[in-house]
């Protein structure tokens, strides 16, 4: 035998385990616990997404001001217009960038 199991072997093993250890009658306890865990998991994920969205909304204005200040500084120090110059800068750029990064940030928080 090469160590590679096929689906038939897996089914045979499951059958042997079912015969050796029949499921314990728990009057639906296991199902209730699994439902409760799933509900808590969904609630935790919803709260996390809500908090991340709120944090991004709060951070949008300071991030916009920071990028505008960076653009002004770069314009003054380089003596030429740059992409972040205040006269051409759109605050919605920050919102879009934060929106695009939010799934990545939330996944980092979730782990």
N, CA, C and O of each residue as an XYZ file, in Angstrom:
444
protein
N       0.853     -1.176      0.000
C       0.000      0.000      0.000
C       0.895      1.234      0.000
O       1.890      1.277      0.724
N       0.561      2.207     -0.781
C       1.418      3.371     -0.977
C       1.141      4.499      0.000
O       1.844      5.509     -0.029
N       0.155      4.370      0.854
C      -0.161      5.431      1.814
C      -1.221      6.380      1.298
O      -1.679      7.260      2.027
N      -1.613      6.209      0.046
C      -2.661      7.054     -0.520
C      -3.983      6.320     -0.356
O      -4.165      5.206     -0.847
N      -4.898      6.974      0.349
C      -6.209      6.370      0.588
C      -7.198      6.879     -0.426
O      -7.192      8.055     -0.789
N      -8.042      5.988     -0.875
C      -9.093      6.449     -1.756
C     -10.394      6.594     -0.964
O     -10.450      6.274      0.223
N     -11.398      7.061     -1.616
C     -12.668      7.348     -0.945
C     -13.320      6.077     -0.398
O     -13.989      6.128      0.634
N     -13.141      4.970     -1.056
C     -13.726      3.709     -0.593
C     -13.120      3.296      0.749
O     -13.831      2.827      1.638
N     -11.812      3.473      0.890
C     -11.159      3.155      2.167
C     -11.671      4.063      3.281
O     -11.902      3.612      4.403
N     -11.846      5.338      2.966
C     -12.353      6.278      3.968
C     -13.754      5.885      4.429
O     -14.051      5.925      5.623
N     -14.605      5.509      3.493
C     -15.969      5.101      3.850
C     -15.956      3.827      4.694
O     -16.734      3.691      5.638
N     -15.077      2.907      4.352
C     -14.980      1.660      5.118
C     -14.549      1.960      6.554
O     -15.099      1.394      7.499
N     -13.567      2.848      6.719
C     -13.123      3.226      8.065
C     -14.231      3.914      8.852
O     -14.419      3.638     10.036
N     -14.967      4.812      8.192
C     -16.077      5.477      8.888
C     -17.105      4.452      9.363
O     -17.622      4.554     10.476
N     -17.400      3.464      8.513
C     -18.346      2.425      8.894
C     -17.861      1.622     10.091
O     -18.644      1.307     10.987
N     -16.580      1.290     10.113
C     -16.020      0.549     11.248
C     -16.096      1.370     12.538
O     -16.421      0.841     13.601
N     -15.793      2.660     12.435
C     -15.866      3.505     13.628
C     -17.311      3.656     14.116
O     -17.562      3.674     15.321
N     -18.266      3.765     13.172
C     -19.676      3.876     13.576
C     -20.133      2.619     14.320
O     -20.872      2.698     15.301
N     -19.685      1.468     13.840
C     -20.057      0.219     14.504
C     -19.418      0.118     15.883
O     -20.061     -0.310     16.842
N     -18.160      0.511     15.979
C     -17.441      0.394     17.245
C     -17.918      1.419     18.262
O     -17.903      1.136     19.460
N     -18.332      2.577     17.831
C     -18.718      3.645     18.751
C     -19.975      4.320     18.224
O     -19.885      5.327     17.522
N     -21.133      3.785     18.548
C     -22.373      4.406     18.066
C     -22.541      5.794     18.700
O     -22.039      6.036     19.798
N     -23.245      6.703     18.014
C     -23.433      8.046     18.561
C     -24.178      8.003     19.892
O     -25.082      7.191     20.093
N     -23.787      8.876     20.773
C     -24.405      8.949     22.094
C     -25.677      9.774     21.990
O     -25.679     10.857     21.405
N     -26.749      9.260     22.557
C     -28.007     10.006     22.565
C     -27.886     11.144     23.573
O     -27.757     10.914     24.776
N     -27.931     12.378     23.066
C     -27.777     13.515     23.961
C     -28.998     14.431     23.948
O     -28.943     15.555     24.447
N     -30.092     13.948     23.379
C     -31.357     14.683     23.379
C     -31.209     16.054     22.724
O     -31.813     17.028     23.175
N     -30.403     16.134     21.658
C     -30.248     17.382     20.918
C     -29.271     18.376     21.521
O     -29.155     19.500     21.034
N     -28.565     17.977     22.579
C     -27.634     18.888     23.244
C     -26.545     19.367     22.290
O     -26.255     20.562     22.230
N     -25.946     18.451     21.548
C     -24.865     18.807     20.620
C     -25.337     19.806     19.574
O     -24.633     20.765     19.257
N     -26.538     19.575     19.039
C     -27.076     20.501     18.037
C     -27.297     21.888     18.627
O     -27.015     22.891     17.971
N     -27.796     21.955     19.848
C     -28.021     23.262     20.491
C     -26.705     23.989     20.726
O     -26.614     25.200     20.521
N     -25.691     23.253     21.154
C     -24.377     23.875     21.390
C     -23.800     24.402     20.079
O     -23.292     25.522     20.033
N     -23.874     23.608     19.022
C     -23.344     24.044     17.729
C     -24.091     25.262     17.203
O     -23.471     26.161     16.636
N     -25.416     25.310     17.379
C     -26.180     26.493     16.965
C     -25.761     27.722     17.761
O     -25.607     28.806     17.199
N     -25.577     27.557     19.069
C     -25.179     28.684     19.920
C     -23.790     29.185     19.522
O     -23.560     30.393     19.469
N     -22.871     28.269     19.245
C     -21.525     28.667     18.824
C     -21.598     29.418     17.495
O     -20.940     30.443     17.320
N     -22.398     28.908     16.560
C     -22.547     29.576     15.263
C     -23.146     30.960     15.407
O     -22.720     31.896     14.730
N     -24.134     31.099     16.284
C     -24.769     32.402     16.510
C     -23.768     33.383     17.100
O     -23.705     34.537     16.677
N     -22.990     32.935     18.070
C     -21.983     33.814     18.679
C     -20.906     34.198     17.667
O     -20.430     35.333     17.652
N     -20.532     33.249     16.830
C     -19.514     33.531     15.817
C     -20.019     34.592     14.836
O     -19.282     35.516     14.490
N     -21.270     34.463     14.387
C     -21.843     35.451     13.479
C     -21.950     36.818     14.148
O     -21.687     37.842     13.517
N     -22.338     36.838     15.431
C     -22.464     38.093     16.159
C     -21.098     38.758     16.319
O     -20.964     39.966     16.125
N     -20.101     37.974     16.669
C     -18.750     38.508     16.842
C     -18.231     39.081     15.528
O     -17.613     40.145     15.511
N     -18.482     38.378     14.433
C     -18.036     38.859     13.124
C     -18.770     40.145     12.740
O     -18.149     41.067     12.211
N     -20.068     40.224     12.994
C     -20.828     41.431     12.672
C     -20.321     42.624     13.485
O     -20.168     43.721     12.947
N     -20.062     42.413     14.771
C     -19.543     43.497     15.614
C     -18.172     43.927     15.126
O     -17.867     45.119     15.108
N     -17.351     42.984     14.733
C     -16.014     43.305     14.236
C     -16.096     44.145     12.965
O     -15.388     45.144     12.841
N     -16.952     43.753     12.017
C     -17.104     44.519     10.788
C     -17.676     45.907     11.071
O     -17.247     46.886     10.460
N     -18.626     46.001     11.978
C     -19.199     47.293     12.338
C     -18.138     48.197     12.964
O     -18.041     49.374     12.618
N     -17.345     47.648     13.883
C     -16.291     48.432     14.531
C     -15.233     48.858     13.521
O     -14.749     49.988     13.573
N     -14.871     47.968     12.606
C     -13.882     48.322     11.589
C     -14.420     49.413     10.668
O     -13.693     50.344     10.319
N     -15.669     49.306     10.278
C     -16.280     50.346      9.436
C     -16.355     51.681     10.139
O     -16.079     52.724      9.546
N     -16.730     51.645     11.400
C     -16.795     52.881     12.181
C     -15.399     53.482     12.341
O     -15.225     54.694     12.214
N     -14.418     52.644     12.616
C     -13.045     53.126     12.736
C     -12.542     53.739     11.443
O     -11.873     54.772     11.465
N     -12.857     53.110     10.311
C     -12.451     53.669      9.022
C     -13.156     54.994      8.749
O     -12.556     55.922      8.207
N     -14.429     55.080      9.125
C     -15.160     56.334      8.934
C     -14.564     57.447      9.789
O     -14.435     58.584      9.334
N     -14.204     57.122     11.015
C     -13.596     58.119     11.904
C     -12.217     58.516     11.392
O     -11.836     59.683     11.489
N     -11.467     57.565     10.850
C     -10.104     57.831     10.396
C     -10.055     58.523      9.040
O      -8.999     59.025      8.656
N     -11.148     58.567      8.313
C     -11.123     59.119      6.958
C     -10.732     60.595      6.954
O      -9.888     60.999      6.154
N     -11.322     61.404      7.825
C     -11.022     62.841      7.816
C      -9.570     63.133      8.222
O      -8.880     63.855      7.503
N      -9.083     62.593      9.355
C      -7.668     62.845      9.676
C      -6.718     62.320      8.611
O      -5.688     62.938      8.341
N      -7.052     61.183      8.000
C      -6.182     60.642      6.949
C      -6.175     61.572      5.741
O      -5.133     61.773      5.118
N      -7.328     62.138      5.410
C      -7.407     63.098      4.308
C      -6.546     64.315      4.601
O      -5.782     64.763      3.746
N      -6.671     64.850      5.815
C      -5.874     66.022      6.191
C      -4.379     65.703      6.184
O      -3.562     66.522      5.764
N      -4.034     64.514      6.650
C      -2.632     64.108      6.648
C      -2.081     64.012      5.226
O      -0.972     64.473      4.958
N      -2.847     63.418      4.322
C      -2.402     63.307      2.933
C      -2.299     64.681      2.266
O      -1.389     64.929      1.474
N      -3.228     65.559      2.591
C      -3.167     66.911      2.029
C      -1.931     67.648      2.555
O      -1.254     68.342      1.796
N      -1.637     67.501      3.850
C      -0.443     68.131      4.422
C       0.815     67.539      3.809
O       1.769     68.265      3.532
N       0.829     66.234      3.595
C       1.983     65.596      2.955
C       2.156     66.125      1.539
O       3.279     66.365      1.097
N       1.056     66.306      0.830
C       1.125     66.864     -0.523
C       1.661     68.277     -0.512
O       2.481     68.632     -1.359
N       1.212     69.102      0.439
C       1.725     70.469      0.561
C       3.217     70.460      0.872
O       3.981     71.232      0.294
N       3.628     69.587      1.783
C       5.041     69.505      2.151
C       5.888     69.079      0.957
O       6.956     69.639      0.711
N       5.398     68.076      0.214
C       6.154     67.600     -0.936
C       6.228     68.675     -2.016
O       7.260     68.835     -2.669
N       5.138     69.405     -2.202
C       5.144     70.485     -3.189
C       6.142     71.564     -2.784
O       6.897     72.064     -3.618
N       6.142     71.924     -1.492
C       7.052     72.974     -1.014
C       8.502     72.512     -1.060
O       9.385     73.284     -1.434
N       8.758     71.260     -0.682
C      10.142     70.811     -0.620
C      10.709     70.470     -1.991
O      11.907     70.641     -2.215
N       9.893     70.001     -2.897
C      10.373     69.642     -4.226
C      10.262     70.794     -5.218
O      10.887     70.776     -6.279
N       9.464     71.790     -4.865
C       9.299     72.943     -5.733
C       8.485     72.651     -6.972
O       8.509     73.428     -7.927
N       7.780     71.570     -6.976
C       6.941     71.244     -8.128
C       5.659     70.574     -7.652
O       5.580     70.095     -6.521
N       4.693     70.547     -8.495
C       3.415     69.951     -8.141
C       3.547     68.430     -8.145
O       4.190     67.845     -9.017
N       2.920     67.806     -7.143
C       2.915     66.343     -7.061
C       1.481     65.867     -7.031
O       0.551     66.669     -6.953
N       1.307     64.578     -7.091
C      -0.029     63.995     -7.149
C      -0.868     64.377     -5.937
O      -2.080     64.545     -6.066
N      -0.251     64.521     -4.754
C      -0.998     64.811     -3.545
C      -1.187     66.306     -3.295
O      -1.594     66.697     -2.201
N      -0.904     67.136     -4.276
C      -1.054     68.573     -4.086
C      -2.496     68.894     -3.729
O      -3.428     68.296     -4.268
N      -2.673     69.835     -2.824
C      -3.998     70.151     -2.291
C      -4.955     70.642     -3.358
O      -6.158     70.405     -3.254
N      -4.454     71.324     -4.388
C      -5.360     71.851     -5.404
C      -5.919     70.759     -6.309
O      -6.934     70.975     -6.972
N      -5.283     69.601     -6.349
C      -5.774     68.512     -7.184
C      -6.224     67.296     -6.378
O      -6.607     66.277     -6.952
N      -6.179     67.397     -5.080
C      -6.443     66.233     -4.237
C      -7.932     66.063     -3.996
O      -8.630     67.027     -3.679
N      -8.403     64.876     -4.140
C      -9.796     64.542     -3.870
C      -9.880     63.776     -2.560
O      -9.283     62.705     -2.443
N     -10.607     64.294     -1.564
C     -10.735     63.563     -0.294
C     -11.348     62.173     -0.456
O     -11.113     61.288      0.366
N     -12.128     61.987     -1.508
C     -12.746     60.677     -1.706
C     -11.702     59.604     -2.011
O     -11.970     58.414     -1.844
N     -10.514     60.017     -2.455
C      -9.448     59.053     -2.718
C      -9.126     58.285     -1.443
O      -8.933     57.070     -1.479
N      -9.068     58.985     -0.325
C      -8.767     58.342      0.958
C      -9.868     57.360      1.319
O      -9.593     56.246      1.765
N     -11.101     57.770      1.129
C     -12.229     56.901      1.460
C     -12.187     55.639      0.599
O     -12.415     54.537      1.098
N     -11.899     55.798     -0.673
C     -11.841     54.639     -1.575
C     -10.691     53.712     -1.186
O     -10.859     52.493     -1.151
N      -9.524     54.288     -0.893
C      -8.372     53.463     -0.507
C      -8.657     52.720      0.787
O      -8.383     51.524      0.894
N      -9.212     53.430      1.781
C      -9.556     52.760      3.040
C     -10.621     51.685      2.826
O     -10.579     50.628      3.455
N     -11.561     51.956      1.950
C     -12.589     50.961      1.643
C     -12.007     49.719      0.994
O     -12.424     48.598      1.285
N     -11.034     49.929      0.109
C     -10.401     48.779     -0.545
C      -9.529     47.988      0.426
O      -9.415     46.768      0.306
N      -8.925     48.667      1.374
C      -8.068     47.985      2.341
C      -8.851     47.360      3.489
O      -8.321     46.507      4.201
N     -10.098     47.766      3.681
C     -10.848     47.309      4.853
C     -11.006     45.790      4.941
O     -10.877     45.262      6.045
N     -11.276     45.046      3.860
C     -11.364     43.591      4.031
C     -10.058     42.990      4.543
O     -10.072     42.078      5.370
N      -8.931     43.502      4.054
C      -7.642     43.016      4.519
C      -7.439     43.339      5.996
O      -6.991     42.490      6.765
N      -7.769     44.563      6.387
C      -7.606     44.970      7.777
C      -8.521     44.165      8.703
O      -8.111     43.756      9.789
N      -9.744     43.944      8.271
C     -10.687     43.168      9.089
C     -10.211     41.723      9.214
O     -10.327     41.125     10.284
N      -9.678     41.157      8.134
C      -9.198     39.776      8.233
C      -8.015     39.673      9.188
O      -7.865     38.662      9.874
N      -7.172     40.703      9.244
C      -6.084     40.707     10.211
C      -6.627     40.764     11.635
O      -6.131     40.066     12.519
N      -7.637     41.588     11.858
C      -8.239     41.689     13.182
C      -8.938     40.400     13.576
O      -8.907     39.989     14.736
N      -9.568     39.769     12.599
C     -10.347     38.567     12.867
C      -9.469     37.410     13.342
O      -9.879     36.626     14.199
N      -8.267     37.306     12.787
C      -7.369     36.219     13.159
C      -6.817     36.499     14.530
O      -6.030     35.709     15.051
